[in-house]
Amino acid sequence: MTAASATSIEPSNPLDDCPLPAATQSWNLGCLVIYWCVTYLCAPISYIGLTHANLLKVLGNSDTVSNLPAAVYQWLIIVPVVAAWWFPQPKHLKPLGLAAIGMEAAISAVVAVMLWLRVSPAVGSAAVIVHAAVFGVSNGVMMTVQWELVKRGISTSRRGRALGSIYGIGPLFACLGAVLQDALFDGQLLGGRSFGLEFPANYLAMFAAVAPLLLLKCAAIGWYRLPMSVAPAAETGSMVNEIATGMRQFVRNRAVWVAVVLYVVVYSGGNAIFSNVSLHAQAVLPDESETLGIQSFLRFGCKAIAGVLLGLLLARSNPRATTAILLAGMGWALGSSGWWFMATFGLLGAGELFGAYFPNYITTASEKRFVRVNLAYMNVLSVLIGFSSLAFGVISDAFGRIASFQVATLVLLAALVLIYALLPADPTIGEPETTLT
């Protein structure tokens, strides 16, 4: 390729930074939408927290143990940094993704079998916690894989549309999953119509149905298209040098490491508290039936609405709005009672979009070759979130769940102040154009 021809293909907009044709990028967007629609449809199981906490409670465990799946999930999310070190090349993206999703399907089937065999509460509880651990490993890998896929397969200029579609359409499938989950219990969302299942058949049906559905995500990853060939990254020598290079660029990129730290703070206040909020619903509505399905419906229904309305903010990589919504959710939890308390799940669900804001911000602020590494470091620091989940359980057992809500509110308030003070509004960086062979 001559210098003149190379110059001629340079995009006029620096945010059009993907070498793939527009039609191929749209195809990739469709693959991501399928991936996330299936993820959201399986949300009662794939989102570690509410179902796991309530199942452990039914099995006779304390609030501390009921918060353990969320804690273990975060502790094992450190694994992706090892995967990023050992498998750094773009050719490893799809195999890593397929292996991670396969693990999720397998462990979901195992839990279903344990419930079918009616094992002892101790063994059943252990299976639920192991399920959370496997999802911590696999979802951590997928977080880094999918954001590198986004960076390489969709231009920054299209990122807002991509994320708006994913987080606008996807949660609607979670609402469908919530209706089905509710039908496995008391069917309150369907006017009392249900499948008439009792424990453990209701939980067994959820885990058994999710196992094959997760395999659909493998197809979406397999269909995703990447540039056939890219200019090779600069060689840094041994793996030790690769690791050192990744660490140096992470420390030097202030926008990245500040966003990572704040992600941990926001997650500690806004998501780690979810299990306690779910358990508290039964105390607020002592005479009502099981509300797990309603909780999920409100959580993801409001997330769908927020995903559409905040799509443009996602394109601008702004993480402030969702943090403020999470703070409003905790304020509502502290000031409401009865059925009004259930609105907490809607507010926290909408605020959960911070899980897209922060990784998108880090992706935008990173060079292509360091996207997976930087997100892996985010997962490493996310280990601290596991202690937050466990701490909320301990606080709840010792001082009551309201005390844990108050602590979460203070954490979110501090996070919002730090976001305004420390994060630059535009983290976009420039880097050399990718060259197709």
N, C-alpha and C positions, 0 to 999 in steps of 0.2 A: 504494500500500500504506500503510495507516495504521500509526501507531506501535504500536497494540495488536496488530495482526496481525503486524507485524515481530517484536514481542517473543515472540509465541506460537510462532514457528518456531525460536527459538533453542534449540540442543541443550542438554540438561542436563549432558552431559559435554563439557568444552571440547576434548577430543580428537576429538569427532565434528565435524570442521571442514570437511567436504565437503558442499555443498548437494545433491548428486545422491542419488537414492533408493538404498536398500541394494541392490536388485536390479541397478541400473546399475553400482554400484561392484563388485559381484560379476562382472558382465560384463567390466568393465575388468580385473579381476584375471585372468579367463580369457584375455583378449587378451595380457596381459603374460606369462602362463605359456606361451602359444603362441610368442610372440616369443622367449622365452628357451630353450624346448625346441629350436627350430630353431637358435638360436645355439649351443647346446651340442652338437647333432647335428653341426654344422659345425666343432666345436672344433679338430680337427686343423689347420684352415686359419684359422679366425676368431680363434683365440688365437695371437697372434704370438709365436713363440719356438721351441718344440721342433722342429716340422716344418721351419721355415725354417732354423734353425741346422744341423740334420742334412743338409738338402738342400744348403746351401752347403758343408758339409764334404765331401759326396760330389763336389761340383763342384771340389774341390781347394783350398779356402780355409783360412786360418788361423783360430784361435779368435777373434781380434779381429774379423775380417770376419764370422765366423759369428754374433757377437753384434751385428752392425750392424743387422739388421732390428729387433731389440728397441729399440735406441737410436734409430733413425730414427722408429719408431712413436711413441716418447715425445716426440721433438723436434717432430713435426708435430701433436701433440695440442693445441698452442696455438691452432690455428685456431678452435675453438668460441667463444673470447672475442670474436673478430671477428663471428662469426655472431650471438652474443647482442647485440652492439651494433647491428648492422645490422637484425636481425629480432627485436626484443624482444617483440612482441605474441603472445598465445596463439594467434592465427589462423595464425601461422607455424610452429607446432610440427609439424604433420603434413607439410606440404611439405618442411621441413628433413629430417625423418626419412626420407621416401620418397627424396629425392635422395641422402642419405648411403648408404642401403642399396643403391640402384641402382649407385653407384660401386663398392661392394664386389663386387657380382656381376660387373660389367664387368671389373675388374682380375683377378679370379680366372679368368675366361675367357681373358684375355690370357696369363696365365702358362701355362695349359693349352696354348694354341696354340704358345707358345714351346718348350715341352717336346716337343710333337708334331713341330715342325719341326726338332728336334734342333739348335738354334742353338749357337754356341760357348759354352764355360763362362763366359766373361766376360759375354756378352749374357744368358745364363740367370741368372747371379748378379745382374746389374743388374735383371732383371725381378722377381726375388724380393724385392729390396730396395725396388723401387718398389711392389710389392704391400703391403709392410709400411707404406710411407709413406701410401698411399691409405687403408689401414685405420686408421692413426693419425688422419687427418683425419676420416674417417667415424665411427669409434667414439667419437672425442672429441665430435663433434656429438651422436651418439645418447646419450651419457652424460648430457649436459645436458638433452636433449629428454625422455628417458624419466623422469628424476627430476622434471622439472616436470609431466609427465603424471601421475606418482604423486601429487605434491603436490595437483594440481587435481582428480584423478579418484578418489582413494581417501583416506578419512579417516585421520588419524594413528592413531586407535584400531584400525584394521584393518591397519596397516602390518606388524605382526609376522606376521599370518596371510599377508599378501601375499608378504612376503619369504621366509617359511618355505616356502610353496608353490613359489615360483620356484626357490629354491636347494635345495629338497629333491627336487622332481620333475625340474627341468632337468638336473642333472648325470647322472641316469640315462640321458638321451638322449646325453650325452657318452660314457658307457660304451658305448652301442651304437655310436657313432661310432668309439670306440677299437677295438672288436672288428672293425668293417669295415676300419679302417686296418690293423690287424694282419693281416687276411686279404689285404691288398694286398702284404704283405711275406712273412713266414714262417708266419703262422697259429698261433703258439704258444698263443694263448688258445683256439684251436679244435682243439687236439690235433694240430697240424701241417697242418690243412686250410687251404688258401689258394687264391687265384685264379691263382697261378702266374705272376705278373707280375714282370718284371725292370725295372731302371732303364733309361729314364726313365718307362716305362709306369705303374709304381706311383704315382709322384708325380703324373703327368699325370692319372690317374683321380681322385685326390683333388681336385685343383683343378677339374677338369671337372664333377664331381658337385656340388660346393659352389655353383657359379655359379647354377644354377636354384633350388636349395634356398633360397638367400638371399632370393629373390623372395617366398617365403612370409611372410617377416618384414614385407614391405610390406603384405600383407593384414592382418596383426595390428595394425599402426599405423593403417591405414585404418578398422578396425572400432572402434577405441578411441573412447569417448564423453566429451566434455567438456561442462561447463555451457553452455547455449545463449548466455547473456549474463551478464556479470559487471559489477559496478560498476567504472567506469573508474579506472585508476590516476591518481594525481596527476600533472599535467603538469609536467615539469621544463624544457621548452623545447627547445633544440637538442640534437643528438646529443652535443656536447661536454658539455652540462649533464647529459645522461643518464649519460654515462660517469663524470663527476665524482661524481654522486649515488651510482652503484653502488660506486665506489671508497671513498667516505666511509663508507657503511654497512658495507662489508666490513672496513675498518680498525677501526670502532667496535664491531663484533660480535666480541668476544674468542673466544667459543666456536667461531665459524666459522673465523677465520684460524688459530687454534691447531690445530684439527682438520686444516686444509689442510696446514699445515707438517708435522704428524706423519704424515699420509697419505704425503707425499713420502718421509719418512724410512723408514717401514715398507715402502713399495713398493721403495725402493732396496735394502733388505736382503733382503726376502722374495720378490720376484718377479723383479727384475733378474738374480738369480743362476740362474734356472731353466735358461737355455740351457747354462751350464757344468755344471749337475747332469746334464742330459741327455747332454751329450757325455762326461761322466766315466763314465757307465754302461757304455759300450763298453770303457773301460780296466779297470773293475772286473770285467767279464765278458768277457775277451778271447776266450774260446772259444765264446761264445754267439752266436746269430743276432741280427738287428736287433730291438730291444726297444721301438721307438717306440710300438707299439700297447699294450704292457703298461704303459709309462709313463703314457700317457693314461688307460688303464683305472683304474689305481690313483689317479691324480690326481683324476679326476672321481667315481670311486666313493666315495672318502673324503669328497669335497666334498658328495655327496648325503647321506651319513650325517650329516655335521656340519650341513648345512643344515636337517635335520629337528630334530636335538637342540638346536641353538642358536637356533631360531626365536624363542623368548621373549626371548632376549638381544637379537636383532635389533630386536624391538619396543621394547626399552628403549634402543636406540641405543648399546649398549656395545661399543666396539672393542677391549677388552683381551684377550678370549679368543683371537681369531684371531691377534693378535700373538704371544701366548705359544705357540700351536701352531706358528707359523712358526719361532720360536726353537727349539722342540723338534725341528723338522724339520732345521734346520741342525746341531744337536747330533748328531742321528742320522747325518747325512751324514759328519760328522767321525769318528764312533766305530764305523762299520760297514764291512763289506766283503762281497764275494760277492753272493749273491742277497739277503742282508739289506739291502744298500744300496738296493734297489728300494723299500723301505718309505718312503724319503725322499720319493718322489713322492706317496704317500698323505698324509703329514703336511703337506707344502707345499701340496697340493691343498686339504685341509681349511682350512688357514690362509689360502688365497686369498680366503676369504669376507670378508676385510678390505675387499675391493673393494666390498662391499655395506654393511658397517658404517660406513665413513667417509662415503660419499655420503649414506647415510640419516641419519647424525648431522648433517651439514651441511644437508640438506634440512629436518630437524626444527627446526634452529636458525635457519632463514631465513624471512623473510616470503615469501609466494607470489610477489610480483613480482620478488624478488631471487634465487630459487632458481637459475635458469639462469645468472645473472651470477656468483653465488658458486661454482657448480660449474665455470664457465668459468675463473674465477681459479684454481681447483684445478688445472685442466688446464694453465694457463700455468706455474704452478710445477712441474708434473710434467715440464716440459722437462728439469729437472735430473736426472730419473731416467734419461733417455737416456744421460747421461754416466756414470751408475753402471753401466749395462749394458756400455758400451764399456770402462770402467775394469776391470770384472771380466774382460773378454777380454784386456786388456793384462796384467793381473796374472797371468792363467793362462798366457799365452805366456812371460812373464818368470820367474815363480816357481813355476808349477804350479797346478793347479786347487784343490788343498787350501788353498793360501794365499788364494785368492779366497773359499773357504768360510769361512775364519777371519775375514776382513774382514766378510763378510755377517753372521756371528754377532754380532760386536761392534756393528754398526749396529742390529740388531734388539734387542739387549740395551739399548742406549741409548734406543731408541724406547719400549720397554715401561716403563722408568723414567719417561720424560717423560709418557707417557699417564696413569700413575697420579698424577703430580704436578700436571699442568696441565689435564686435561680434566674439566669438571664432569659429574657422572653424568647429570643431566637437562638437556638443552639446549633444551627446549620453550619457545617464546616465544608470547605472546599477540598477536593482531592482530584488527582488525575483521572481523566476519562478512561473507562474500560474499553479495551480494543478487541474487536472480534477478529478471529482468524478467517 
